[in-house]
Structure formats: C-alpha cells, structure tokens
Amino acid sequence: MEGIQHTTVSVNGINMHVAEKGEGPLILFIHGFPDLWYSWRHQIIALAALGYRALAPDLRGYGGTDAPDSASDYTCFHVVGDLVALLDAVAPPEKAEKVFVVGHDWGAIIAWYLCLFRPDRVKALFNLSVPYIPYDPRFKPVETWKAFFGNDHYIVRFQEPGVMEEEFAEIGVGRAVLDLLSYRVPDPLLLPKGNLFGHPPDAPVDLPPWMSQQDADYYATQFEKTGITGALNYYRNFDRNWELTAAWWKSEIKVPVKFVMGDRDLVYTMPGMKDYIHEGGFKKDVPLLEEAVVIKGVSHWIHLEIPDEINQLMFDFFSKFH
C-alpha cells in the first residue's frame, strides 16, 4: 500500500510485525481492539508525506505478531515492554531520541501506560477515544462494569477464556470482527448469548461508510488466520493491570498530551466520563494536557471516520515540538 514497508522485529521474546513509511521524527502508532496496524493506514501515508517516520506494529496477539498462549502474558507490562524494545531497536535511547506516540482504543490505554512507566521515551502523546483512567483502589474494573451494565456487557463477556471464542466461531471470527468494527453508536456494547449483534448471523454486516469491502476482507482474513484469543486476552487482564499498577496510585501523566474523541463514542457516554473530561479531573491527572477535543457526530472509530481532520490535528500538535 503506497510504499509502506513491512518488517519483523524481535522484541521482548516475541517476533513483532511492523509497518513503516517515511523519514524524520518517529511517530509510534498503537492500534486498539479488534484492530491491526492497518487501522493507521491513512495516518501512516499522510504523516510520512509531511516529513515523519510512521511506525505501526501489530501488537502481541494480533496479525503478523506472535501470540503467546497464556492470557497472563498480555498484561500492561508485557505490552509496554514490547513497545520499549521496539523503540530500542528503531530509536535507541543512547541517541536521546524521544518519540511521538499515537494511540486509539486499547492502543490509547497502552499509550497512557507507556507514558506513565517510561515518560523518558515519549516526546508528546496524541491519544484518541480513551482518556487516562488512573488506578483507583475503590473500583475493580470488571466488577464495576458489571455493576453498571450487567452480565452481557462486552468486557464482562470477554473474561472467561474460550467462551467468546466459541461463540464468535459459530458466526465466523472474521464476521464477528467486522460486526465489532462496525459498531458506531454511543450506547454500551452488549453481547447476549445467542443474539450477539442483534441480527441473524447470515445477514450481511452493515459496514460503515469509511470501510471498503477491500478493508473488510483484509480484517476478516487476518483474524480468520490468527483467531481472536490474543486480542481478547487484553480484556482478561483489566483486573490484573489494576492490581499491578497500585504503586502508581495518584501518579500523573507527565508528557505533553492532546486528546480527541467523538461525542458518539461509546466511551464518551460511559457514566461519569463527560464530567471527568470537562470538569477538571482529566486535566488534574494529565497536567500537561493541552486540550481535550470532542468532535460532534463522530463515533469511536474517529481516525477512520474523519482521517483528514485527525491527521491535521496530529500534525499541528506534533509540529510544536520540533
């Protein structure tokens, strides 16, 4: 695709597939669920053309990157360790090269962890869709979502190993991934057993306007090949990550940040989220937050839905740090 190069890099005990294009200051793009490096195709091409080196790996468990068997190998420390090792390979710390970071969805969560654990490696963060949610000893994640949304909430349903894999296999893993990627309403995603996406399994997926059939075929083929267990294992570590990050209670994110999301994002409509973003809580936890932008009429898949606008916001923000 338009000169994007693909390589495999040995990092942190696994082989990681990386897509790359351009020369200049490095931007590390971190994808979410259920996604791939491919999610960043518009940003890779645009930012490379604007003088950046765009680097987008498949995270562990996804696409062309190795997928360890054990769910316990998908904690925030494992995934951030992968990315730090990748940066060691492409932007060695002895050269004092900090990098720009961009994340979306789970990639945004991982990007927050990267900035929390290793702010020395990050020049600035442009994050999408998921704000920084700091450790709070009062709220264990999965039981909190269960209390708010019930047993059918997707995060609750993803917890038991093998269960969702079996249910997704019944309709086809590729089909399930396309249904997930096509979810674009601001309501909580519920996946009741036997009626996962609210329509017959043989009904065509209502693809969003920003996803071509070629895009859909790529996603479906990749996940049919790899399965979805690795991707689900991130959710199976929500509580574990909460336990592991207790030492960072009341810690702040100490890198420059710009945050962008859509007002039709299911994250934005979560209980308490609007107040946290707009009433000072987010700024308190991320004191170098330049701005939290909420764009009207845009869903969770913001960088795919309005790529040109996101690319311009990203370029304008990163240009301040040259």
Secondary structure, 3 states (H helix, E strand, C coil): CCCCEEEEEEECCEEEEEEEECCCCEEEEECCCCCCHHHHHHHHHHHHHCCCEEEEECCCCCCCCCCCCCHHHCCHHHHHHHHHHHHHHHCCHHHCCCEEEEEECHHHHHHHHHHHHCHHHEEEEEEECCCCCCCCCCCCHHHHHHHHHCCCEHHHHCCCCCHHHHHHHHHCHHHHHHHHHCCCCCCCCECCCCCCCCCCCCCCCCCCCCCCHHHHHHHHHHHHHHCCHHHHHHHCCHHHHHHHCHHHCCCCCCCCEEEEEECCCCCCCCCCHHHHHHCCHHHHHCCCEEEEEEECCCCCCHHHHCHHHHHHHHHHHHHHHC
